[in-house]
């Protein structure tokens, strides 16, 4: 590990000051409605990149551009961008009417008072099978928006419940990138990591489900009157079933696009030209989300090159000692990396070497260290307002004409908050050998 440079972390502080700081001032001090929407997240990241480019005069600007290009070209970033575009195209093809049909069909089968709880359960199962929270949020958020509008439940509650459920599978799934990265990096079998992780995640999920039921059971629900088309349910049904049985997210979304296009045209819901326009508009609607992923990757590449992450790793290693302290240190380490990179897989990969060293030094088993890394990274990734999960949820809701801010959704992210509590409790109750 090369010598760390704490000053290299300054760009992250600049971003947080501009985006979170000004947003909080506008929203709460100045009482500006939807104040966070007055802070363009792309401009905040560009300002942070400018600061990073001004640092480390030993590297010329052309070399810094090359470093940023290498960061953007990472496999995880390219995969994420493609998912964003294909997901946007899917939403553009099936349109609002399909989401409405799914919502009204569900409400005709399930008592409306339990509809939000059902959204959470479905999100948990789909994400567990697909191994991707972003894909799950893309598929289920439109349904959550329609459920909210049909029943009168707060839209932020419905969307936040879906985001929370999506993080359940992101953390536990055998085919999740985070699970693979954590297990490979710590040298443990996936089944061993799953056993320990499940004992932490299940209580958090069950408590979340109880909270959601208690919040919605006593509420007055609008009389649900709405027509639905069984044919228009088919694209969503196919992608949900495909997700549950574990088909690759790209294949699932392509099946949804193809089936949606055929059904929409054969039923006369849209013409071919309108269908193409909807597909293009849906993909274009993911522009900001894709740009954030690109800018974060570029910024992180510069910070890594300048020694910022090495300084953070060294600090965590020095401060946290002992078995329990080491576990907390690992969690905070990967959490800090996730705040910096807005990508939980990348955060785990970066934290793996130090975490492995700490696990040997403090007698922490490989399966526990893998569990800690995966769990803490999913907690932070699920709640940061500029993470892919939150941005995709906001974008998917916006496609249906609903404006939500990240901070409206964050207050209803019960599962990630409870997952953190359960994980800290598990660490506190750790015996000498875990």
C-alpha positions as a printed Julia matrix, in Angstrom:
434×3 Matrix{Float64}:
   0.0     0.0     0.0
   1.44    3.34   -1.02
   1.69    6.31    1.3
  -1.64    7.9     2.08
  -2.53   11.53    1.5
  -5.5    12.76    3.58
  -5.72   15.97    1.5
  -6.71   13.83   -1.49
 -10.1    13.27    0.21
 -10.91   17.0    -0.09
 -12.98   16.58   -3.3
 -15.41   14.34   -1.39
 -15.82   17.08    1.21
 -16.43   19.61   -1.56
 -19.16   17.44   -3.06
 -20.85   16.8     0.29
 -20.72   20.52    1.16
 -22.28   21.52   -2.15
 -24.89   18.8    -2.49
 -25.86   17.86    1.05
 -24.89   21.14    2.74
 -26.68   23.52    0.37
 -29.57   21.09    0.02
 -30.15   21.03    3.77
 -29.91   24.82    3.94
 -32.43   25.29    1.11
 -34.81   22.6     2.39
 -34.83   23.32    6.11
 -33.24   26.73    6.81
 -34.68   28.65    3.86
 -37.86   26.49    3.71
 -37.66   26.21   -0.07
 -40.05   23.45   -1.24
 -38.09   20.55   -2.77
 -34.92   22.47   -1.97
 -32.66   19.59   -2.92
 -33.84   19.88   -6.52
 -32.13   23.27   -6.68
 -28.75   21.56   -6.28
 -27.76   19.89   -9.58
 -25.9    16.77   -8.52
 -23.91   16.65  -11.77
 -22.54   20.17  -11.19
 -21.61   19.24   -7.61
 -19.6    16.27   -8.88
 -17.98   18.38  -11.61
 -16.84   20.85   -8.94
 -15.37   17.95   -6.94
 -13.55   16.65  -10.03
 -12.16   20.15  -10.67
 -10.73   20.21   -7.14
  -9.23   16.74   -7.67
  -7.64   17.86  -10.95
  -6.04   20.85   -9.22
  -4.38   18.56   -6.69
  -1.1    16.69   -7.16
   0.83   18.96   -9.53
   3.32   16.11  -10.19
   0.77   14.57  -12.56
  -0.08   16.59  -15.67
  -3.65   17.11  -16.84
  -3.42   14.66  -19.74
  -2.31   11.92  -17.36
  -5.21   12.78  -15.03
  -7.62   12.42  -17.96
  -6.11    9.01  -18.65
  -6.56    7.99  -15.0
 -10.21    9.11  -15.06
 -10.78    7.19  -18.31
  -9.44    4.01  -16.73
 -11.8     4.49  -13.77
 -14.83    4.96  -16.01
 -13.85    1.89  -18.07
 -14.18   -0.45  -15.07
 -16.39   -3.5   -15.73
 -18.73   -2.67  -12.84
 -19.33    0.85  -14.18
 -20.0    -0.33  -17.75
 -22.4    -3.01  -16.45
 -24.22   -0.43  -14.36
 -24.56    1.98  -17.3
 -25.98   -0.74  -19.55
 -28.5    -1.75  -16.88
 -29.6     1.88  -16.55
 -30.17    2.23  -20.32
 -31.93   -1.11  -20.8
 -34.06   -0.49  -17.71
 -35.06    2.94  -19.01
 -35.99    1.44  -22.36
 -38.15   -1.19  -20.62
 -40.08    1.46  -18.67
 -40.45    3.47  -21.88
 -41.9     0.48  -23.76
 -44.41   -0.81  -21.22
 -45.44    2.73  -20.2
 -47.65    3.76  -17.36
 -50.63    1.65  -18.35
 -48.79   -1.62  -17.69
 -47.71   -0.49  -14.23
 -51.29    0.58  -13.52
 -52.6    -2.81  -14.63
 -50.16   -4.63  -12.34
 -51.04   -2.36   -9.42
 -54.81   -2.66   -9.82
 -54.59   -6.42  -10.37
 -52.53   -6.77   -7.18
 -55.01   -4.64   -5.26
 -57.86   -6.81   -6.5
 -56.16   -9.87   -4.98
 -54.53   -8.41   -1.85
 -56.4    -6.2     0.65
 -55.15   -2.64   -0.02
 -54.08   -2.25    3.64
 -51.39   -4.9     3.05
 -50.26   -3.66   -0.38
 -47.12   -1.9     0.88
 -46.08   -5.0     2.85
 -46.54   -7.07   -0.32
 -44.3    -4.64   -2.21
 -41.56   -5.23    0.37
 -41.89   -9.03    0.19
 -41.84   -9.03   -3.61
 -38.77   -6.74   -3.67
 -36.98   -9.07   -1.23
 -37.63  -12.19   -3.31
 -36.88  -10.6    -6.69
 -33.61   -9.04   -5.51
 -32.57  -12.29   -3.82
 -33.09  -14.18   -7.06
 -31.69  -11.56   -9.45
 -28.8   -10.44   -7.27
 -29.24   -6.8    -8.26
 -30.94   -4.08   -6.27
 -30.89   -1.64   -9.2
 -32.71   -4.08  -11.48
 -35.26   -4.83   -8.76
 -35.94   -1.14   -8.09
 -36.35   -0.5   -11.81
 -38.96   -3.23  -12.13
 -41.01   -2.6    -9.0
 -40.89    1.19   -8.46
 -43.47    1.93  -11.2
 -45.84   -0.54   -9.51
 -45.16    1.1    -6.13
 -46.04    4.53   -7.57
 -49.32    3.25   -8.95
 -50.15    1.48   -5.67
 -49.56    4.76   -3.82
 -51.78    6.74   -6.17
 -54.52    4.12   -6.08
 -54.61    3.64   -2.31
 -53.6     7.07   -1.01
 -50.54    5.77    0.83
 -47.59    8.17    0.71
 -45.57    7.57   -2.44
 -42.26    8.0    -0.6
 -43.3     5.2     1.78
 -44.11    2.82   -1.08
 -40.91    3.62   -3.01
 -38.74    3.55    0.12
 -40.16    0.14    1.02
 -39.18   -1.18   -2.42
 -35.65    0.24   -2.11
 -35.28   -1.42    1.29
 -36.51   -4.77    0.0
 -34.13   -4.54   -2.96
 -31.17   -4.16   -0.6
 -32.19   -7.41    1.14
 -31.29   -9.48   -1.92
 -28.32   -7.29   -2.82
 -26.82   -8.26    0.53
 -27.74  -11.98    0.55
 -27.99  -13.26   -3.02
 -25.42  -15.83   -4.14
 -25.16  -14.12   -7.54
 -24.88  -10.57   -6.18
 -21.64   -8.79   -7.11
 -21.2    -7.76   -3.49
 -21.44  -11.34   -2.22
 -18.96  -12.57   -4.83
 -16.53   -9.7    -4.13
 -16.68  -10.14   -0.35
 -16.32  -13.94   -0.38
 -13.51  -14.0    -2.95
 -11.66  -11.19   -1.19
 -11.87  -12.81    2.26
 -11.4   -16.4     1.08
 -14.62  -17.98    2.37
 -17.36  -20.14    0.86
 -20.54  -18.34   -0.14
 -22.71  -20.77    1.83
 -20.77  -20.0     5.03
 -21.1   -16.27    4.52
 -24.82  -16.7     3.74
 -25.5   -18.54    7.02
 -24.03  -15.81    9.17
 -25.45  -13.03    7.02
 -28.95  -14.5     7.0
 -29.04  -14.53   10.81
 -28.47  -10.75   10.7
 -30.66   -9.88    7.7
 -33.74  -11.96    8.56
 -34.55  -10.17   11.87
 -34.11   -6.8    10.14
 -36.48   -7.87    7.34
 -39.1    -9.25    9.73
 -39.06   -6.11   11.9
 -39.34   -3.99    8.75
 -42.35   -6.0     7.63
 -44.03   -5.53   11.04
 -43.33   -1.77   10.95
 -44.78   -1.44    7.46
 -47.91   -3.38    8.43
 -48.39   -1.28   11.58
 -47.95    1.95    9.62
 -50.46    1.03    6.93
 -53.0    -1.2     8.66
 -54.85    1.57   10.5
 -54.74    4.11    7.67
 -57.77    5.07    5.65
 -57.41    3.71    2.16
 -59.02    5.22   -0.91
 -61.68    3.03   -2.51
 -59.7     1.18   -5.14
 -61.55    1.47   -8.41
 -59.5     0.85  -11.49
 -59.52   -1.29  -14.59
 -56.62   -3.45  -15.59
 -55.61   -5.35  -18.68
 -54.39   -8.89  -18.1
 -52.43   -8.71  -21.35
 -50.53   -5.63  -20.17
 -49.6    -7.44  -16.97
 -47.67  -10.08  -18.95
 -44.4    -8.06  -19.46
 -44.12   -7.34  -15.74
 -45.13  -10.89  -14.87
 -42.42  -12.27  -17.15
 -39.68  -10.06  -15.71
 -40.76  -10.74  -12.12
 -40.87  -14.5   -12.66
 -37.57  -14.33  -14.53
 -36.07  -12.43  -11.63
 -37.39  -14.88   -9.04
 -35.94  -17.9   -10.84
 -32.6   -16.12  -11.21
 -32.3   -15.24  -14.91
 -29.64  -12.64  -15.75
 -30.94   -9.08  -15.36
 -30.14   -8.15  -18.98
 -32.01  -11.18  -20.31
 -34.94  -10.43  -18.01
 -35.2    -6.83  -19.17
 -34.87   -7.78  -22.86
 -37.72  -10.29  -22.41
 -39.77   -7.49  -20.87
 -38.99   -5.09  -23.72
 -39.78   -7.65  -26.43
 -43.01   -8.9   -24.84
 -44.1    -5.35  -23.99
 -43.48   -4.16  -27.55
 -45.48   -7.05  -29.05
 -48.41   -6.62  -26.66
 -48.55   -2.82  -26.93
 -48.58   -2.92  -30.74
 -50.93   -5.88  -31.23
 -53.49   -4.41  -28.82
 -53.27   -1.02  -30.53
 -52.14    0.73  -27.35
 -49.3     2.41  -29.28
 -48.02    2.5   -32.83
 -44.54    1.5   -33.94
 -43.29    5.09  -34.09
 -44.66    5.93  -30.65
 -43.15    2.73  -29.3
 -39.69    3.66  -30.57
 -40.08    7.18  -29.16
 -41.1     5.78  -25.78
 -38.09    3.46  -25.75
 -35.77    6.34  -26.6
 -37.35    8.66  -24.04
 -37.05    5.98  -21.36
 -33.35    5.45  -22.03
 -32.78    9.23  -22.19
 -34.54    9.6   -18.84
 -31.62    7.75  -17.27
 -29.15   10.43  -18.42
 -28.54   12.0   -15.0
 -28.26    8.63  -13.3
 -25.72    7.41  -15.87
 -23.74   10.65  -15.7
 -23.48   10.41  -11.91
 -22.06    6.88  -12.22
 -19.49    8.11  -14.77
 -18.46   11.16  -12.74
 -18.16    9.17   -9.51
 -15.94    6.6   -11.24
 -13.71    9.38  -12.64
 -13.49   11.17   -9.29
 -12.64    7.96   -7.39
  -9.88    7.12   -9.85
  -8.2    10.47   -9.14
  -8.65   10.2    -5.37
  -7.18    6.69   -5.42
  -4.21    7.86   -7.5
  -3.57   10.8    -5.16
  -3.48    8.52   -2.11
  -6.79    9.51   -0.5
  -8.14    6.0    -0.07
  -4.82    4.72    1.26
  -4.95    7.42    3.95
  -8.45    6.32    4.9
  -7.47    2.66    5.02
  -4.46    3.43    7.19
  -6.54    5.52    9.62
  -9.15    2.79   10.1
  -6.46    0.18   10.66
  -4.7     2.29   13.31
  -7.78    3.36   15.28
  -9.8     0.14   15.59
  -8.27   -2.71   17.59
  -9.36   -6.07   18.95
 -11.93   -8.58   17.68
 -15.05   -6.44   18.06
 -13.23   -3.21   17.32
 -11.79   -4.8    14.18
 -15.27   -5.76   12.98
 -16.59   -2.24   13.56
 -13.49   -0.87   11.83
 -14.13   -3.08    8.8
 -17.72   -1.89    8.65
 -16.8     1.78    8.89
 -14.01    1.27    6.38
 -16.25   -0.18    3.68
 -18.97    2.36    4.59
 -16.55    5.24    4.09
 -15.46    3.75    0.78
 -19.08    3.45   -0.29
 -19.83    7.08    0.62
 -16.82    8.04   -1.49
 -17.51    5.8    -4.48
 -21.32    5.37   -4.38
 -20.75    1.76   -5.46
 -20.89   -1.02   -2.88
 -19.08   -3.57   -5.03
 -16.18   -1.18   -5.67
 -16.14   -0.29   -1.95
 -15.78   -3.96   -0.99
 -13.01   -4.57   -3.54
 -11.08   -1.57   -2.2
 -11.56   -2.54    1.46
 -10.78   -6.26    0.97
  -6.97   -6.16    1.45
  -7.03   -4.23    4.74
 -10.06   -6.2     5.99
  -8.24   -9.48    5.31
  -5.2    -8.21    7.2
  -7.38   -7.09   10.12
  -9.23  -10.41   10.22
  -5.95  -12.3    10.66
  -4.61   -9.82   13.19
  -7.76   -9.74   15.35
  -8.87  -13.4    14.97
 -11.98  -12.68   12.88
 -13.17  -15.59   10.74
 -13.27  -15.12    6.93
 -17.03  -15.67    6.79
 -17.64  -13.01    9.45
 -15.37  -10.47    7.74
 -17.11  -11.14    4.38
 -20.48  -10.73    6.09
 -19.44   -7.44    7.73
 -18.12   -5.99    4.47
 -21.19   -6.95    2.46
 -23.7    -5.86    5.11
 -22.2    -2.47    5.92
 -21.68   -1.67    2.23
 -25.33   -2.45    1.48
 -26.5    -0.33    4.41
 -24.61    2.74    3.2
 -25.37    2.14   -0.48
 -29.08    1.85    0.29
 -29.32    5.21    2.04
 -26.9     7.61    0.35
 -28.96   10.12   -1.69
 -26.61    9.99   -4.68
 -26.33    6.2    -4.91
 -27.54    4.34   -8.0
 -30.41    2.74   -6.09
 -31.85    6.07   -4.94
 -31.31    7.77   -8.3
 -32.96    4.93  -10.2
 -35.97    4.97   -7.84
 -36.36    8.74   -8.33
 -35.95    8.42  -12.12
 -38.45    5.55  -12.38
 -41.0     7.56  -10.37
 -40.35   10.63  -12.53
 -41.1     8.57  -15.66
 -44.64    8.25  -14.27
 -44.91   11.96  -13.51
 -44.13   11.76   -9.78
 -41.49   14.08   -8.32
 -39.73   12.7    -5.26
 -36.56   13.81   -3.51
 -34.04   11.42   -2.02
 -34.67   12.83    1.43
 -38.39   12.13    1.21
 -37.56    8.49    0.51
 -34.76    8.2     3.1
 -37.11    8.56    6.06
 -38.83    5.32    5.0
 -35.73    3.18    4.43
 -36.51    1.05    7.45
 -34.7    -2.08    6.29
 -31.2    -0.58    5.81
 -31.4     1.21    9.18
 -32.55   -1.94   10.95
 -29.92   -4.01    9.14
 -27.25   -1.7    10.57
 -28.69   -2.08   14.08
 -28.85   -5.87   13.76
 -25.28   -6.04   12.45
 -23.9    -3.88   15.27
 -25.84   -6.02   17.77
 -24.35   -9.19   16.25
 -20.86   -7.7    16.63
 -21.55   -6.68   20.24
 -22.69  -10.23   21.05
 -19.68  -11.79   19.35
 -17.93  -14.46   21.34
 -14.18  -14.91   21.04
 -14.57  -17.1    17.94
 -17.13  -16.05   15.31
